[in-house]
Amino acid sequence: MSLRARVGMADAGEQIQKHSSMLLWFGFAVAILFGVLLYWLRCRHRVLYGAAEIVVALLLLYLFFFPEFQGYLALTWVGSLGPV
């Protein structure tokens, strides 16, 4: 492998690392903004916030007890007891 090819591969690795770092910072900023939105909702609209908490809790319970999803490699549904 030539030196030029090695340098090109190193540049590509650096670009991927910079891109993933930017995505991490973007995700962090979105999480902070989402937290501020939820705090505002909790302070201003307590009934909506409480209803949203109940809906999220029920959704998480449903996902916990019925974790079925479509398998990625096979075209079958996968559940808690394995492939269905």
Phi and psi restraints in degrees (value plus and minus 20) as a CYANA .aco file:
   2 SER   PHI     -97.3   -57.3
   2 SER   PSI     143.2   183.2
   3 LEU   PHI     -84.7   -44.7
   3 LEU   PSI     -58.0   -18.0
   4 ARG   PHI     -81.9   -41.9
   4 ARG   PSI     -61.6   -21.6
   5 ALA   PHI     -85.2   -45.2
   5 ALA   PSI     -59.4   -19.4
   6 ARG   PHI     -84.4   -44.4
   6 ARG   PSI     -61.7   -21.7
   7 VAL   PHI     -84.9   -44.9
   7 VAL   PSI     -60.5   -20.5
   8 GLY   PHI     -82.6   -42.6
   8 GLY   PSI     -59.4   -19.4
   9 MET   PHI     -87.7   -47.7
   9 MET   PSI     -57.0   -17.0
  10 ALA   PHI     -85.8   -45.8
  10 ALA   PSI     -60.4   -20.4
  11 ASP   PHI     -83.0   -43.0
  11 ASP   PSI     -60.6   -20.6
  12 ALA   PHI     -84.3   -44.3
  12 ALA   PSI     -59.4   -19.4
  13 GLY   PHI     -83.8   -43.8
  13 GLY   PSI     -60.0   -20.0
  14 GLU   PHI     -86.4   -46.4
  14 GLU   PSI     -59.2   -19.2
  15 GLN   PHI     -84.5   -44.5
  15 GLN   PSI     -61.6   -21.6
  16 ILE   PHI     -83.4   -43.4
  16 ILE   PSI     -62.1   -22.1
  17 GLN   PHI     -84.8   -44.8
  17 GLN   PSI     -60.9   -20.9
  18 LYS   PHI     -85.1   -45.1
  18 LYS   PSI     -60.4   -20.4
  19 HIS   PHI     -84.2   -44.2
  19 HIS   PSI     -64.8   -24.8
  20 SER   PHI     -88.1   -48.1
  20 SER   PSI     -53.3   -13.3
  21 SER   PHI     -85.5   -45.5
  21 SER   PSI     -60.1   -20.1
  22 MET   PHI     -85.3   -45.3
  22 MET   PSI     -58.9   -18.9
  23 LEU   PHI     -85.2   -45.2
  23 LEU   PSI     -57.5   -17.5
  24 LEU   PHI     -83.4   -43.4
  24 LEU   PSI     -63.8   -23.8
  25 TRP   PHI     -86.0   -46.0
  25 TRP   PSI     -57.3   -17.3
  26 PHE   PHI     -84.1   -44.1
  26 PHE   PSI     -64.5   -24.5
  27 GLY   PHI     -81.9   -41.9
  27 GLY   PSI     -59.3   -19.3
  28 PHE   PHI     -83.1   -43.1
  28 PHE   PSI     -64.3   -24.3
  29 ALA   PHI     -85.1   -45.1
  29 ALA   PSI     -60.3   -20.3
  30 VAL   PHI     -84.5   -44.5
  30 VAL   PSI     -60.3   -20.3
  31 ALA   PHI     -83.6   -43.6
  31 ALA   PSI     -60.8   -20.8
  32 ILE   PHI     -84.2   -44.2
  32 ILE   PSI     -65.6   -25.6
  33 LEU   PHI     -84.0   -44.0
  33 LEU   PSI     -58.5   -18.5
  34 PHE   PHI     -84.7   -44.7
  34 PHE   PSI     -59.1   -19.1
  35 GLY   PHI     -83.5   -43.5
  35 GLY   PSI     -61.4   -21.4
  36 VAL   PHI     -84.1   -44.1
  36 VAL   PSI     -61.3   -21.3
  37 LEU   PHI     -81.3   -41.3
  37 LEU   PSI     -65.1   -25.1
  38 LEU   PHI     -85.3   -45.3
  38 LEU   PSI     -57.6   -17.6
  39 TYR   PHI     -84.1   -44.1
  39 TYR   PSI     -62.7   -22.7
  40 TRP   PHI     -82.5   -42.5
  40 TRP   PSI     -63.0   -23.0
  41 LEU   PHI     -83.7   -43.7
  41 LEU   PSI     -59.7   -19.7
  42 ARG   PHI     -85.2   -45.2
  42 ARG   PSI     -57.0   -17.0
  43 CYS   PHI     -98.6   -58.6
  43 CYS   PSI     -58.0   -18.0
  44 ARG   PHI    -113.2   -73.2
  44 ARG   PSI     -57.1   -17.1
  45 HIS   PHI    -149.8  -109.8
  45 HIS   PSI      59.1    99.1
  46 ARG   PHI     -85.6   -45.6
  46 ARG   PSI     -54.7   -14.7
  47 VAL   PHI     -89.1   -49.1
  47 VAL   PSI     -64.0   -24.0
  48 LEU   PHI     -82.3   -42.3
  48 LEU   PSI     -60.8   -20.8
  49 TYR   PHI     -84.3   -44.3
  49 TYR   PSI     -63.3   -23.3
  50 GLY   PHI     -84.2   -44.2
  50 GLY   PSI     -61.4   -21.4
  51 ALA   PHI     -84.9   -44.9
  51 ALA   PSI     -60.1   -20.1
  52 ALA   PHI     -84.8   -44.8
  52 ALA   PSI     -57.9   -17.9
  53 GLU   PHI     -81.6   -41.6
  53 GLU   PSI     -62.2   -22.2
  54 ILE   PHI     -86.2   -46.2
  54 ILE   PSI     -63.0   -23.0
  55 VAL   PHI     -83.1   -43.1
  55 VAL   PSI     -63.9   -23.9
  56 VAL   PHI     -84.3   -44.3
  56 VAL   PSI     -61.1   -21.1
  57 ALA   PHI     -82.6   -42.6
  57 ALA   PSI     -63.4   -23.4
  58 LEU   PHI     -85.5   -45.5
  58 LEU   PSI     -58.8   -18.8
  59 LEU   PHI     -82.9   -42.9
  59 LEU   PSI     -63.9   -23.9
  60 LEU   PHI     -85.2   -45.2
  60 LEU   PSI     -58.9   -18.9
  61 LEU   PHI     -82.5   -42.5
  61 LEU   PSI     -62.8   -22.8
  62 TYR   PHI     -81.8   -41.8
  62 TYR   PSI     -65.8   -25.8
  63 LEU   PHI     -85.2   -45.2
  63 LEU   PSI     -51.6   -11.6
  64 PHE   PHI     -91.6   -51.6
  64 PHE   PSI     -62.9   -22.9
  65 PHE   PHI    -106.0   -66.0
  65 PHE   PSI     -43.1    -3.1
  66 PHE   PHI    -150.3  -110.3
  66 PHE   PSI      48.4    88.4
  67 PRO   PHI    -103.0   -63.0
  67 PRO   PSI      38.3    78.3
  68 GLU   PHI    -112.3   -72.3
  68 GLU   PSI     120.0   160.0
  69 PHE   PHI    -172.7  -132.7
  69 PHE   PSI     146.4   186.4
  70 GLN   PHI    -101.5   -61.5
  70 GLN   PSI     110.6   150.6
  71 GLY   PHI     -82.9   -42.9
  71 GLY   PSI     125.7   165.7
  72 TYR   PHI     -99.4   -59.4
  72 TYR   PSI     -62.8   -22.8
  73 LEU   PHI    -106.0   -66.0
  73 LEU   PSI     -61.4   -21.4
  74 ALA   PHI    -118.6   -78.6
  74 ALA   PSI     136.6   176.6
  75 LEU   PHI    -113.1   -73.1
  75 LEU   PSI      22.4    62.4
  76 THR   PHI    -139.5   -99.5
  76 THR   PSI     148.4   188.4
  77 TRP   PHI    -112.8   -72.8
  77 TRP   PSI     119.5   159.5
  78 VAL   PHI    -133.4   -93.4
  78 VAL   PSI     109.6   149.6
  79 GLY   PHI    -143.5  -103.5
  79 GLY   PSI    -185.6  -145.6
  80 SER   PHI     -89.1   -49.1
  80 SER   PSI     -40.4    -0.4
  81 LEU   PHI    -121.9   -81.9
  81 LEU   PSI      -7.4    32.6
  82 GLY   PHI      82.9   122.9
  82 GLY   PSI    -185.2  -145.2
  83 PRO   PHI     -82.1   -42.1
  83 PRO   PSI     118.9   158.9
